Amino acid sequence: MKLIASLLCVVLMLMFVPRAVTTHAQQKPEDLAQKSAEAWLALADAGKYAETWDEAAQIFKGAVTKDTWIAAVKGVRTPLGAVQSRKLKAATYTKTLPGAPDGEYVVIQYDTSFANKKSAVETITPMLDKDGKWRVSGYFIK
């Protein structure tokens, strides 16, 4: 009788373990992309513009040279000053974007306050890159 009860416990445990592992492993694309975007933004906030290019998606690197990117982002971010706050506004998963090849993208918007611009909207677009990692393919500030 003890053997049957033990086997039943093992079977019940095995029934629930795969679900727990699967649920944890299957995070939403929006969550994975947001994690990537926030790591990338931390580099930008620290003035590590060369590293933002290094960590960007292949499509991003193909569209702008590293030197051109550094000059452009430095020219935009430096006058704004330090980030005071950043709050997630929206994150939308899509497989198509105007002017971009089909793929997996998440368009993320943040309401951001900078030292010299109190109200701005940052739009950052991570994509699922060829190496299976979410990487930034676009970044805009309005």
Sequence and secondary structure as in RCSB ss.txt:
>XXXX:A:sequence
MKLIASLLCVVLMLMFVPRAVTTHAQQKPEDLAQKSAEAWLALADAGKYAETWDEAAQIFKGAVTKDTWIAAVKG
VRTPLGAVQSRKLKAATYTKTLPGAPDGEYVVIQYDTSFANKKSAVETITPMLDKDGKWRVSGYFIK
>XXXX:A:secstr
 HHHHHHHHHHHHHHHHHHHHHHHH   HHHHHHHHHHHHHHHHHTT HHHHHHTS HHHHHHS HHHHHHHHHH
HHHHH SEEEEEEEEEEEES  TTS SS EEEEEEEEEETTEEEEEEEEEEEE TTSSEEEEEEEE 
